[in-house]
């Protein structure tokens, strides 16, 4: 089949497929959970963490997205590339208790698209999750993405436990110290050769 597009003296014949030739993605509302959450809150789970998501093959497939799970009355977003860890949380929306126990990982491409779509919204969105799919809906938007089929690591084991110690630093002085350390790190002087 072809569609003919005409404009002025130009004429193009474009090959097309029938709508039923496209693969069906499925419906996450059928066998999963659904919850309503503010667009800004949901977007924050991705905005704060996606910098740490793996973008190379070395990290492995489980690290190529943002992992979401429910714990302690919070909806937690976490990402890592095995060198960095981004972690944030929002209050657990009603209905999100039905998330899978192991959580779910939204692939990085889906995270980028969600960030772009949610940036402009200031309303409540409905998130539906089932095995392998996540769907975000508003009255004017529907976004569906497959989820990564890989087990995310137990990141809580690597986060140091509170040991009662603490430090108070002046923010400007601390930032200046980090800037100086970054210069040394970037110059390659940090390498150790026996």
C-alpha positions as CSV (number, residue, x, y, z in Angstrom):
1,X,0.0,0.0,0.0
2,X,1.0,3.6,-0.7
3,X,-0.1,7.0,0.4
4,X,0.2,9.8,-2.2
5,X,1.2,13.2,-0.9
6,X,0.8,16.2,-3.2
7,X,1.9,19.8,-2.6
8,X,2.0,22.2,-5.4
9,X,3.9,20.5,-8.2
10,X,5.5,18.0,-5.9
11,X,4.1,14.5,-5.6
12,X,5.3,11.7,-3.3
13,X,4.2,8.1,-3.0
14,X,5.1,6.7,0.5
15,X,4.8,3.0,1.4
16,X,2.7,2.5,4.5
17,X,1.6,-0.4,6.7
18,X,-1.9,-1.3,7.9
19,X,-2.5,-0.3,11.5
20,X,-2.9,-4.0,12.5
21,X,0.5,-4.7,11.1
22,X,2.1,-2.9,14.1
23,X,2.9,-5.0,17.1
24,X,0.6,-4.6,20.1
25,X,2.3,-3.5,23.2
26,X,-0.4,-4.6,25.6
27,X,-2.4,-2.9,28.3
28,X,-0.8,-2.4,31.7
29,X,-4.2,-1.7,33.3
30,X,-5.2,-5.3,32.8
31,X,-2.9,-7.1,35.3
32,X,-0.9,-4.5,37.2
33,X,-1.4,-1.6,39.5
34,X,-2.3,2.0,38.9
35,X,-1.8,5.2,40.9
36,X,-2.2,8.9,40.5
37,X,0.7,11.2,41.2
38,X,1.5,14.8,40.6
39,X,3.5,15.3,37.3
40,X,6.2,17.3,39.1
41,X,6.7,14.6,41.8
42,X,6.9,11.8,39.2
43,X,9.2,13.9,37.0
44,X,11.5,14.5,40.0
45,X,12.1,10.7,40.4
46,X,13.8,10.8,37.0
47,X,15.3,14.3,36.9
48,X,17.3,13.8,40.1
49,X,18.6,10.4,39.3
50,X,19.0,10.0,35.5
51,X,22.5,11.5,35.5
52,X,23.8,8.3,37.2
53,X,22.1,5.9,34.9
54,X,24.5,3.7,32.9
55,X,25.1,4.7,29.3
56,X,27.8,2.2,28.3
57,X,27.9,-1.5,27.8
58,X,30.1,-2.1,30.8
59,X,27.4,-1.2,33.3
60,X,25.1,-4.0,32.2
61,X,21.4,-3.9,31.2
62,X,20.0,-3.4,34.7
63,X,21.8,-0.1,35.0
64,X,20.5,1.4,31.8
65,X,17.5,3.2,33.3
66,X,15.9,4.5,36.5
67,X,14.7,1.9,39.0
68,X,11.4,2.6,40.9
69,X,10.2,0.8,43.9
70,X,8.1,1.3,47.1
71,X,9.6,1.1,50.5
72,X,8.7,2.6,53.9
73,X,5.8,4.7,52.6
74,X,8.0,6.2,49.9
75,X,8.2,5.8,46.1
76,X,12.0,5.6,45.5
77,X,13.8,6.4,42.3
78,X,17.4,5.2,42.0
79,X,20.0,4.9,39.2
80,X,23.6,3.9,39.0
81,X,26.3,3.2,36.4
82,X,28.3,1.2,39.0
83,X,30.4,4.4,39.8
84,X,27.7,6.8,40.8
85,X,24.4,6.5,42.6
86,X,21.5,8.9,42.2
87,X,18.7,8.4,44.8
88,X,15.5,10.3,45.6
89,X,12.0,9.6,46.8
90,X,8.5,11.1,47.1
91,X,5.5,10.2,49.3
92,X,4.0,6.8,48.2
93,X,0.9,7.5,46.2
94,X,-2.3,5.5,47.0
95,X,-2.3,2.5,44.8
96,X,1.5,2.3,44.4
97,X,1.7,-0.3,47.1
98,X,0.8,-2.8,44.3
99,X,4.2,-2.2,42.5
100,X,6.2,-5.4,42.0
101,X,8.3,-6.3,45.1
102,X,11.5,-6.2,43.1
103,X,10.5,-2.9,41.6
104,X,10.7,-1.9,37.9
105,X,13.3,-0.2,35.8
106,X,12.3,2.4,33.1
107,X,14.9,2.4,30.3
108,X,16.9,5.5,29.7
109,X,15.2,6.4,26.4
110,X,11.8,6.2,28.3
111,X,13.3,8.3,31.1
112,X,14.4,11.0,28.7
113,X,11.0,11.0,27.0
114,X,9.1,11.1,30.3
115,X,11.2,14.0,31.5
116,X,10.4,15.9,28.3
117,X,6.7,15.2,28.5
118,X,6.3,15.8,32.3
119,X,8.4,19.1,32.2
120,X,5.4,21.1,30.9
121,X,2.7,19.4,33.0
122,X,1.3,20.8,36.2
123,X,-1.4,18.2,36.8
124,X,-2.1,14.8,38.2
125,X,-1.0,11.9,36.0
126,X,-2.1,8.2,36.1
127,X,0.7,5.7,36.1
128,X,-0.2,2.1,35.3
129,X,2.3,-0.7,35.7
130,X,2.2,-4.3,34.8
131,X,4.7,-7.0,34.0
132,X,7.0,-5.5,31.4
133,X,5.1,-2.2,30.8
134,X,4.6,1.3,32.2
135,X,1.9,3.7,31.0
136,X,1.5,7.3,31.9
137,X,-1.8,9.0,31.1
138,X,-3.4,12.4,31.3
139,X,-6.5,13.7,29.5
140,X,-4.4,14.7,26.5
141,X,-1.4,12.3,26.6
142,X,-0.7,8.6,26.7
143,X,2.9,7.3,27.0
144,X,3.7,3.6,27.1
145,X,7.1,2.1,27.5
146,X,8.5,-1.4,27.9
147,X,10.5,-2.0,31.1
148,X,13.9,-3.4,31.4
149,X,13.9,-7.1,32.1
150,X,16.8,-7.2,34.4
151,X,17.2,-7.3,38.2
152,X,18.5,-4.1,39.7
153,X,21.2,-4.4,42.4
154,X,20.5,-4.2,46.1
155,X,21.9,-0.6,46.3
156,X,21.0,-0.2,50.0
157,X,23.9,-2.5,50.9
158,X,26.5,0.0,49.6
159,X,25.1,3.1,51.2
160,X,26.9,3.6,54.5
161,X,24.7,3.3,57.6
162,X,24.4,6.3,59.9
163,X,27.2,6.0,62.5
164,X,26.5,9.0,64.7
165,X,29.3,11.0,63.3
166,X,28.7,14.2,61.5
167,X,30.3,17.3,60.1
168,X,29.3,20.9,59.6
169,X,30.9,22.7,56.7
170,X,30.5,26.1,55.2
171,X,28.9,25.6,51.7
172,X,31.1,28.0,49.8
173,X,34.3,26.8,51.3
174,X,33.3,23.2,50.7
175,X,32.4,23.9,47.0
176,X,35.7,25.7,46.6
177,X,37.6,22.7,48.0
178,X,35.7,20.3,45.6
179,X,36.6,22.6,42.7
180,X,40.3,22.4,43.7
181,X,40.1,18.6,44.0
182,X,38.4,18.4,40.6
183,X,41.3,20.3,39.0
184,X,43.8,17.8,40.4
185,X,41.6,14.9,39.4
186,X,41.1,16.2,35.8
187,X,44.9,16.7,35.4
188,X,45.6,13.0,35.9
189,X,47.8,13.7,39.0
190,X,45.6,11.3,41.0
191,X,47.0,8.2,39.3
192,X,49.1,5.8,41.3
193,X,51.9,3.9,39.6
194,X,54.0,1.5,41.7
